[in-house]
Amino acid sequence: MDFLKRLFGGGAPRDASGLYFYIRSRRSGEIIRLRLDLNQLSPEYEGDRVSGYYTHKTLVGQRSFERLEADFTFDASKRLLEKSVTGGEFVTYEDWLAQQEAGRES
């Protein structure tokens, strides 16, 4: 796990052009992994310059088919400012990994 922490640094895990988030459904408990591509964010403008970015995602669980709604706001440098989810909660990579391991044992 230390390798992953060093690789991803603090905050949300990331790769070259994306961020990963893990969201647990309040109803079913299923954890859904979401990758946001930073090159596909919607810009917000102040006058003629980009002041930040925004995206809204609808997630559907693979087991429960439950729908969750997530919103993300970024600054002009595409650093995460705010995140929110309806119908669930943000959890850690370790939580998601534990769910994946438990699924393999079944």
C-alpha positions as CSV (number, residue, x, y, z in Angstrom):
1,M,0.0,0.0,0.0
2,D,2.9,2.4,0.6
3,F,3.8,2.1,-3.0
4,L,0.3,3.2,-4.1
5,K,0.5,6.1,-1.6
6,R,3.8,7.2,-3.1
7,L,2.6,6.8,-6.6
8,F,-0.7,8.7,-6.2
9,G,0.4,11.2,-3.5
10,G,-2.2,12.8,-1.2
11,G,-5.8,13.2,-2.0
12,A,-7.6,11.4,-4.8
13,P,-5.6,8.7,-6.6
14,R,-4.7,9.8,-10.1
15,D,-3.0,8.7,-13.3
16,A,-1.6,10.9,-16.2
17,S,-5.0,12.5,-17.1
18,G,-7.5,11.3,-14.6
19,L,-8.6,11.1,-10.9
20,Y,-10.2,8.0,-9.3
21,F,-12.9,8.2,-6.7
22,Y,-14.6,5.4,-4.8
23,I,-18.3,5.9,-3.8
24,R,-20.3,3.5,-1.6
25,S,-24.0,3.3,-2.1
26,R,-25.9,4.0,1.1
27,R,-28.7,1.6,0.1
28,S,-26.8,-1.5,-1.1
29,G,-23.3,-0.9,0.2
30,E,-21.8,-1.5,-3.2
31,I,-18.6,0.5,-3.9
32,I,-18.3,2.0,-7.4
33,R,-15.0,3.1,-8.8
34,L,-15.2,6.3,-10.9
35,R,-12.4,7.7,-13.1
36,L,-12.7,11.4,-14.1
37,D,-10.8,12.3,-17.2
38,L,-9.4,15.8,-16.5
39,N,-9.4,16.5,-20.3
40,Q,-13.2,16.1,-20.4
41,L,-14.2,18.6,-17.7
42,S,-16.7,21.4,-18.6
43,P,-15.1,24.9,-18.3
44,E,-16.7,27.7,-16.4
45,Y,-15.9,31.2,-17.5
46,E,-15.5,34.7,-16.0
47,G,-15.6,37.0,-18.9
48,D,-13.4,35.5,-21.6
49,R,-11.1,33.4,-19.3
50,V,-11.6,30.0,-17.8
51,S,-12.2,30.4,-14.0
52,G,-12.7,26.7,-13.2
53,Y,-14.1,23.4,-14.3
54,Y,-17.2,21.3,-13.4
55,T,-18.5,17.8,-14.1
56,H,-21.6,15.9,-13.1
57,K,-21.6,12.1,-13.2
58,T,-24.4,9.5,-12.9
59,L,-23.0,6.2,-11.6
60,V,-24.7,2.8,-11.8
61,G,-23.7,-0.1,-9.6
62,Q,-22.8,-3.3,-11.4
63,R,-24.5,-5.5,-8.8
64,S,-27.4,-3.4,-7.5
65,F,-28.0,-1.2,-10.7
66,E,-28.5,1.6,-8.2
67,R,-28.0,5.2,-9.5
68,L,-25.9,7.7,-7.7
69,E,-25.3,11.3,-8.7
70,A,-21.9,13.0,-8.1
71,D,-20.7,16.5,-8.7
72,F,-17.1,17.8,-8.9
73,T,-15.7,21.4,-9.0
74,F,-12.1,22.2,-10.0
75,D,-10.1,25.4,-10.1
76,A,-8.6,26.8,-13.3
77,S,-5.5,24.5,-12.8
78,K,-7.8,21.5,-12.6
79,R,-7.2,21.0,-8.8
80,L,-10.2,19.5,-7.0
81,L,-12.1,22.1,-4.9
82,E,-15.3,20.3,-4.0
83,K,-17.0,17.0,-4.4
84,S,-20.5,15.8,-3.4
85,V,-22.6,12.7,-4.0
86,T,-26.3,12.0,-3.6
87,G,-27.3,8.5,-2.4
88,G,-23.8,7.5,-1.2
89,E,-20.5,8.5,0.4
90,F,-16.9,8.8,-0.7
91,V,-14.7,6.0,0.6
92,T,-11.1,5.0,0.2
93,Y,-9.2,2.9,-2.3
94,E,-8.6,0.4,0.4
95,D,-12.4,0.0,1.0
96,W,-12.9,-0.6,-2.7
97,L,-10.0,-3.1,-2.8
98,A,-11.4,-5.0,0.2
99,Q,-14.8,-5.3,-1.6
100,Q,-13.0,-6.6,-4.7
101,E,-11.2,-9.2,-2.7
102,A,-14.3,-10.3,-0.9
103,G,-16.1,-10.7,-4.3
104,R,-13.3,-13.0,-5.5
105,E,-13.6,-15.3,-2.4
106,S,-17.3,-15.8,-3.0
